[in-house]
Amino acid sequence: MPLLELKDVSHAYGSHVVVDAFSFSLEQGTIACLLGPSGCGKTTVLRAIAGFEQVTAGEIRLNGVAVSSPAGHVPPEQRRIGMVFQDYALFPHLTVEDNIAFGLRGIQDAARRSRVDELLATVGLAGQGGKFPHELSGGQQQRVALARALAPKPHLLLLDEPFSNLDVDLRERLSLEVRDIIKQAGITAILVTHDQHEAFAVADEIGIMHQGRIQQWDTPYNLYHRPANRFVADFVGQGVFMQGDVLNPRQVKIELGTLSGSIPTDCGMGCAACGKGCHVSVLLRPDDIVHDDASPTQAEVVSKAFRGAEFLYTLRLPSGVRVLSLVPSHHNHAIGEKIGIRLDVDHVVVFRNA
């Protein structure tokens, strides 16, 4: 039985539908992420799970028990759900240890003290319990917020854009640390973010959202290499679409050559029947195009972005079409220079032309 299950959940503010027939389930111990652009409904879903919003249709079940539907609503404090907010929401007049202990009511002092000490050690803040929030860095405050949410041993942990107030380097490091802490605690969790790097670093499963619906629920690997539709392909990672012609059910020809692989049925209803003739769009990721001085295929460097170990080159093909290529940074080519490239595509991603 899933720990969390949403069945055809909808939510609207007046006539404005924010979440539409939304369904997914989550097994115990899984870290999931709702990933999508601003306004797609992901925070509304999180608030409905937490109990801050009542659904207008469908049902939310936690441990097999219905906690939200149009017919009934279990209040947030009775759901045993922990929440980590974007702004941390720490009490400034309480010490770190008192913030963590805030939700540990009804247990003996010794047990509460032991739980707080355990969590301080877990989040890497042992010996910091006597400080106040303003005496801590942003990353340390986020750890305190996480420890406070974990203190009552919730069934489910919800994290709403938890790293958005941190700088890029700290965000990346802390996201990995938070994943380790959640896994160590054996907690089931859902992260909400618009940042795919955070999602990939933290989550086991990711649901890509658009206009209140799930576009694809999958592993980070599959979302990148096997996107279900053009929205997912555009939203996850970088890449460009090139025009192609289907030669047969396993080959498609583009300007840079012929790609071999299983051509999805989405490329057009006629492909499987006639085996050729469909005009399609083929997704090429930066890692699909390899710099090769020996290749007869030449492309002009239009722009480049230095990324330390790599350059991300924007290249112009003879037709004028532009593609992206990741190249080791010791290959430092000038704007306007022509370089040799070749295809190295493991996953052929094809969509029918609109």
Backbone torsions as a table, in degrees:
resi	resn	phi	psi	omega
1	MET	NA	129.2	178.9
2	PRO	-62.9	148.3	175.4
3	LEU	-70.0	-39.8	-179.5
4	LEU	-128.9	137.8	178.5
5	GLU	-143.3	126.9	173.4
6	LEU	-111.8	125.6	-178.5
7	LYS	-119.0	109.2	174.7
8	ASP	49.5	45.0	-177.7
9	VAL	-76.3	133.7	173.9
10	SER	-130.7	151.5	176.5
11	HIS	-148.3	137.4	-178.6
12	ALA	-137.7	147.7	169.6
13	TYR	-105.8	100.5	-172.6
14	GLY	66.3	-124.1	179.3
15	SER	-91.1	-3.2	-177.7
16	HIS	-89.9	109.1	179.4
17	VAL	-81.0	121.4	-178.4
18	VAL	-99.5	-39.1	178.5
19	VAL	-126.1	130.8	-169.9
20	ASP	-129.8	110.8	175.6
21	ALA	48.3	56.0	-170.9
22	PHE	-94.5	125.8	-177.5
23	SER	-137.6	137.8	165.9
24	PHE	-169.1	164.3	176.3
25	SER	-133.6	158.0	-173.9
26	LEU	-137.8	125.8	178.8
27	GLU	-82.9	156.5	179.2
28	GLN	-56.1	133.8	176.0
29	GLY	85.5	0.0	-179.2
30	THR	-88.3	142.2	170.3
31	ILE	-105.3	119.4	-179.9
32	ALA	-114.3	164.5	178.0
33	CYS	-138.9	136.4	167.5
34	LEU	-98.9	112.9	-172.6
35	LEU	-119.3	130.8	178.5
36	GLY	178.7	170.5	-179.6
37	PRO	-69.9	165.8	177.3
38	SER	-58.4	138.1	178.3
39	GLY	85.6	6.0	-177.6
40	CYS	-83.2	-10.1	177.8
41	GLY	104.9	2.1	-173.1
42	LYS	-66.2	-40.7	178.7
43	THR	-68.6	-34.4	176.5
44	THR	-62.3	-40.8	176.3
45	VAL	-60.5	-45.3	-179.4
46	LEU	-61.6	-42.9	-179.9
47	ARG	-66.5	-34.2	176.8
48	ALA	-67.8	-39.8	177.2
49	ILE	-64.4	-41.0	-179.3
50	ALA	-69.2	-24.8	-179.1
51	GLY	103.5	6.5	178.9
52	PHE	-80.5	-18.4	176.6
53	GLU	-129.2	140.5	175.5
54	GLN	-96.6	133.1	-176.8
55	VAL	-70.0	150.6	178.0
56	THR	-94.0	-13.9	175.4
57	ALA	-158.3	157.5	178.6
58	GLY	84.3	-165.5	-173.7
59	GLU	-151.2	142.6	172.4
60	ILE	-114.4	127.6	-179.9
61	ARG	-120.3	135.8	178.2
62	LEU	-123.8	119.7	-174.7
63	ASN	54.0	38.2	176.9
64	GLY	82.1	-2.8	-177.6
65	VAL	-105.7	131.4	177.7
66	ALA	-69.4	121.8	-179.8
67	VAL	-111.5	-13.2	179.6
68	SER	-155.6	130.6	174.5
69	SER	-165.1	169.5	176.6
70	PRO	-59.7	-22.8	-176.8
71	ALA	-90.3	-16.1	-176.8
72	GLY	-163.9	157.6	-174.1
73	HIS	-151.2	115.2	175.6
74	VAL	-83.9	126.6	-177.0
75	PRO	-64.1	156.3	-175.3
76	PRO	-54.5	-41.1	-174.8
77	GLU	-68.3	-11.7	179.6
78	GLN	-103.2	5.5	-175.3
79	ARG	-96.6	-11.9	-176.3
80	ARG	55.3	51.7	177.7
81	ILE	-118.2	128.5	175.3
82	GLY	-91.8	150.2	-177.2
83	MET	-137.2	133.3	174.3
84	VAL	-115.8	120.8	-173.4
85	PHE	-95.1	163.8	-179.5
86	GLN	-61.1	-38.5	-177.0
87	ASP	-99.1	16.1	177.2
88	TYR	72.7	-41.5	177.4
89	ALA	55.4	40.0	174.8
90	LEU	-79.9	151.8	177.0
91	PHE	-82.3	114.5	-172.8
92	PRO	-67.5	-24.2	-176.6
93	HIS	-88.7	-3.0	179.3
94	LEU	-106.5	148.4	175.4
95	THR	-69.9	170.5	178.1
96	VAL	-57.5	-47.3	-177.8
97	GLU	-67.3	-33.1	178.1
98	ASP	-72.8	-33.5	173.9
99	ASN	-61.9	-45.9	-178.8
100	ILE	-65.6	-37.4	-176.6
101	ALA	-80.3	-2.9	-171.6
102	PHE	-56.9	-39.2	-177.6
103	GLY	-91.1	6.2	-177.7
104	LEU	-99.1	60.9	178.4
105	ARG	-88.8	153.4	174.6
106	GLY	81.0	11.1	174.7
107	ILE	-121.7	159.6	-176.2
108	GLN	-66.2	154.1	-176.0
109	ASP	-58.0	-41.6	-178.0
110	ALA	-63.9	-41.1	179.2
111	ALA	-67.4	-38.6	178.7
112	ARG	-66.2	-44.0	179.1
113	ARG	-61.5	-41.6	179.5
114	SER	-64.3	-41.6	-179.5
115	ARG	-66.5	-41.7	178.8
116	VAL	-62.8	-45.9	179.3
117	ASP	-61.8	-40.1	178.7
118	GLU	-60.8	-44.6	-177.8
119	LEU	-72.2	-36.6	175.4
120	LEU	-59.0	-41.1	177.5
121	ALA	-68.0	-39.6	-178.1
122	THR	-62.0	-40.7	-177.2
123	VAL	-93.6	10.3	174.5
124	GLY	75.9	29.0	-179.2
125	LEU	-124.1	27.9	177.9
126	ALA	-56.9	133.8	-179.5
127	GLY	84.8	-0.9	-178.5
128	GLN	-103.1	5.6	-172.4
129	GLY	-62.9	-25.7	-178.2
130	GLY	-83.9	-5.3	-179.2
131	LYS	-81.2	163.6	174.7
132	PHE	-101.3	157.1	-176.0
133	PRO	-52.3	-38.8	-176.8
134	HIS	-68.4	-13.4	178.6
135	GLU	-88.7	0.2	-177.4
136	LEU	-109.6	157.6	173.5
137	SER	-74.9	169.4	178.7
138	GLY	-60.0	-40.9	178.6
139	GLY	-65.4	-38.4	177.8
140	GLN	-67.9	-39.3	177.1
141	GLN	-62.6	-37.4	178.5
142	GLN	-65.8	-35.8	176.7
143	ARG	-65.6	-38.5	177.4
144	VAL	-63.5	-43.3	178.5
145	ALA	-61.2	-39.2	178.0
146	LEU	-66.5	-44.1	179.0
147	ALA	-61.8	-41.2	178.6
148	ARG	-62.0	-40.7	179.8
149	ALA	-68.0	-32.9	-178.8
150	LEU	-81.6	-19.6	-171.7
151	ALA	-53.3	-47.1	-177.8
152	PRO	-78.9	7.3	-177.8
153	LYS	56.0	65.3	-177.0
154	PRO	-70.0	158.5	173.0
155	HIS	-68.2	-34.2	-172.4
156	LEU	-144.0	141.4	178.7
157	LEU	-116.1	130.0	179.1
158	LEU	-114.4	133.6	-178.3
159	LEU	-126.2	114.8	-175.6
160	ASP	-102.4	102.3	-179.2
161	GLU	45.6	53.7	-168.6
162	PRO	-71.4	-15.6	-175.0
163	PHE	-113.1	6.6	-171.2
164	SER	-67.9	-21.4	-179.5
165	ASN	-90.8	5.5	-175.9
166	LEU	-106.4	156.5	176.9
167	ASP	-71.4	165.2	-168.7
168	VAL	-60.2	-47.1	-177.4
169	ASP	-63.6	-44.8	179.5
170	LEU	-66.2	-38.0	-179.7
171	ARG	-60.0	-44.5	-178.7
172	GLU	-66.4	-44.2	-178.7
173	ARG	-67.2	-44.0	-176.8
174	LEU	-68.8	-33.6	179.1
175	SER	-61.5	-39.0	177.1
176	LEU	-68.7	-39.2	178.8
177	GLU	-65.0	-42.3	-179.9
178	VAL	-63.2	-40.3	177.0
179	ARG	-59.2	-46.0	-179.8
180	ASP	-61.7	-40.8	-179.2
181	ILE	-64.6	-44.7	-179.8
182	ILE	-64.6	-43.1	179.4
183	LYS	-64.8	-40.9	179.1
184	GLN	-61.8	-36.5	179.6
185	ALA	-78.9	-12.3	-179.6
186	GLY	70.0	27.4	-175.6
187	ILE	-92.0	143.0	170.1
188	THR	-84.0	135.3	-172.2
189	ALA	-142.6	153.5	173.1
190	ILE	-130.0	124.9	176.5
191	LEU	-103.3	138.6	172.2
192	VAL	-112.9	128.0	178.8
193	THR	-158.8	161.2	170.3
194	HIS	-105.0	0.5	-174.9
195	ASP	-101.3	111.3	-176.5
196	GLN	-67.8	-26.6	178.2
197	HIS	-66.0	-41.4	174.9
198	GLU	-62.0	-46.4	-178.1
199	ALA	-59.2	-46.2	-178.5
200	PHE	-66.3	-34.2	-178.2
201	ALA	-72.4	-32.3	-170.5
202	VAL	-102.0	-40.7	-163.2
203	ALA	-91.8	147.5	169.3
204	ASP	-83.1	-37.0	-178.7
205	GLU	-132.9	144.2	-178.2
206	ILE	-131.6	135.0	172.6
207	GLY	-107.8	116.3	176.8
208	ILE	-81.9	123.3	-177.0
209	MET	-108.6	145.6	174.8
210	HIS	-154.6	124.5	178.2
211	GLN	52.1	45.5	173.2
212	GLY	78.8	6.8	-179.3
213	ARG	-127.8	155.5	172.7
214	ILE	-80.6	124.9	176.3
215	GLN	-88.1	-35.4	177.7
216	GLN	-162.2	132.8	174.4
217	TRP	-114.4	116.1	-171.0
218	ASP	-163.6	-179.6	173.6
219	THR	-75.4	156.4	176.2
220	PRO	-54.5	-39.6	-179.3
221	TYR	-60.1	-48.0	-178.2
222	ASN	-69.2	-35.2	177.8
223	LEU	-61.2	-37.5	-179.4
224	TYR	-77.3	-46.8	-173.4
225	HIS	-93.9	-21.7	-178.0
226	ARG	-133.8	58.2	179.9
227	PRO	-62.2	142.2	-175.1
228	ALA	-78.6	-25.4	-179.6
229	ASN	-154.2	177.0	-175.2
230	ARG	-67.2	-32.1	178.1
231	PHE	-61.6	-47.3	179.0
232	VAL	-62.5	-43.8	-179.5
233	ALA	-60.5	-40.4	179.0
234	ASP	-71.8	-37.3	-173.0
235	PHE	-78.1	-36.6	-175.2
236	VAL	-95.6	123.3	177.4
237	GLY	72.0	-167.9	177.0
238	GLN	-117.6	158.8	178.4
239	GLY	167.7	171.0	176.3
240	VAL	-132.2	156.8	175.7
241	PHE	-102.8	131.7	174.4
242	MET	-112.9	147.3	176.4
243	GLN	-73.4	141.2	-179.5
244	GLY	-142.5	163.3	176.6
245	ASP	-123.0	128.8	178.8
246	VAL	-74.2	122.7	177.5
247	LEU	-87.1	-37.0	178.4
248	ASN	-166.0	177.0	-175.6
249	PRO	-60.5	-8.2	-179.4
250	ARG	-125.4	7.3	-179.2
251	GLN	-141.6	142.3	175.2
252	VAL	-136.8	136.8	-177.1
253	LYS	-102.9	130.0	174.5
254	ILE	-125.0	177.4	-177.6
255	GLU	-57.1	-34.0	-175.7
256	LEU	-86.3	-4.4	179.1
257	GLY	142.6	-167.1	-178.4
258	THR	-106.1	128.6	178.3
259	LEU	-101.3	139.0	179.6
260	SER	-114.6	134.2	179.0
261	GLY	169.0	-180.0	178.3
262	SER	-77.5	114.8	-179.1
263	ILE	-82.0	117.7	-176.9
264	PRO	-61.8	152.3	179.3
265	THR	-64.7	-18.0	179.3
266	ASP	-64.8	-13.1	-179.6
267	CYS	-71.1	-14.9	178.5
268	GLY	149.5	142.5	-176.3
269	MET	-64.3	-25.9	-173.8
270	GLY	-80.9	-15.8	-171.9
271	CYS	-61.4	-47.6	-176.9
272	ALA	-65.9	-31.1	-176.4
273	ALA	-79.9	-50.7	-174.7
274	CYS	-97.6	-17.8	175.8
275	GLY	82.7	-6.8	-179.1
276	LYS	-163.5	170.9	170.2
277	GLY	100.4	-12.7	-178.1
278	CYS	-78.8	138.1	174.2
279	HIS	-95.0	127.0	-170.5
280	VAL	-134.4	169.7	171.7
281	SER	-109.1	130.3	-177.2
282	VAL	-112.8	126.4	179.2
283	LEU	-82.6	127.1	174.0
284	LEU	-119.0	120.2	175.6
285	ARG	-84.4	160.2	178.1
286	PRO	-58.1	-29.7	179.7
287	ASP	-83.4	-2.2	176.7
288	ASP	-83.9	-15.4	-177.5
289	ILE	-115.1	115.4	-172.1
290	VAL	-105.4	135.3	174.0
291	HIS	-71.3	126.5	-178.1
292	ASP	-147.2	106.8	-177.9
293	ASP	-60.8	-25.3	-177.7
294	ALA	-83.5	-7.3	-176.2
295	SER	-77.2	137.9	176.6
296	PRO	-73.9	-15.6	-180.0
297	THR	-80.9	121.2	-176.2
298	GLN	-112.4	145.9	176.6
299	ALA	-139.6	146.5	-177.5
300	GLU	-92.7	134.9	177.4
301	VAL	-73.6	116.7	-179.9
302	VAL	-95.1	-41.6	177.2
303	SER	-156.9	167.0	179.6
304	LYS	-151.8	148.2	178.0
305	ALA	-125.5	120.2	-179.0
306	PHE	-77.0	128.0	-179.0
307	ARG	-125.6	28.9	179.4
308	GLY	85.1	-94.0	-179.0
309	ALA	-73.5	-18.9	-174.7
310	GLU	-139.4	157.9	162.9
311	PHE	-103.2	140.3	166.0
312	LEU	-99.4	106.7	-179.3
313	TYR	-92.6	137.6	165.4
314	THR	-99.0	122.2	-172.8
315	LEU	-118.9	142.6	177.6
316	ARG	-106.6	125.2	178.2
317	LEU	-81.4	166.9	179.6
318	PRO	-54.8	-29.9	179.3
319	SER	-76.1	-12.0	-174.7
320	GLY	99.7	-12.4	177.7
321	VAL	-66.5	139.5	-180.0
322	ARG	-104.8	139.9	177.8
323	VAL	-132.0	167.5	179.1
324	LEU	-111.8	147.9	177.8
325	SER	-146.6	132.2	172.9
326	LEU	-90.7	124.2	-174.9
327	VAL	-130.9	134.9	176.4
328	PRO	-50.6	141.3	-168.0
329	SER	-73.6	-7.6	173.7
330	HIS	-76.4	-9.0	171.8
331	HIS	-93.6	83.8	-173.9
332	ASN	-99.5	91.0	-176.3
333	HIS	-95.3	150.5	-177.1
334	ALA	-83.7	153.6	173.3
335	ILE	-60.0	133.0	-178.5
336	GLY	92.9	-15.0	178.7
337	GLU	-74.0	147.5	175.5
338	LYS	-101.5	136.4	-178.5
339	ILE	-129.2	155.8	178.0
340	GLY	-82.1	137.6	178.4
341	ILE	-136.9	158.8	174.2
342	ARG	-147.3	160.4	178.6
343	LEU	-82.9	142.0	171.6
344	ASP	-143.3	75.9	-171.2
345	VAL	-106.6	116.7	177.0
346	ASP	-90.0	-30.3	-177.5
347	HIS	-123.2	112.1	178.8
348	VAL	-83.7	117.8	-178.7
349	VAL	-114.1	115.1	-173.3
350	VAL	-128.6	136.5	175.4
351	PHE	-130.3	147.3	176.8
352	ARG	-63.3	139.9	176.0
353	ASN	-66.6	139.4	-179.9
354	ALA	-68.0	NA	NA
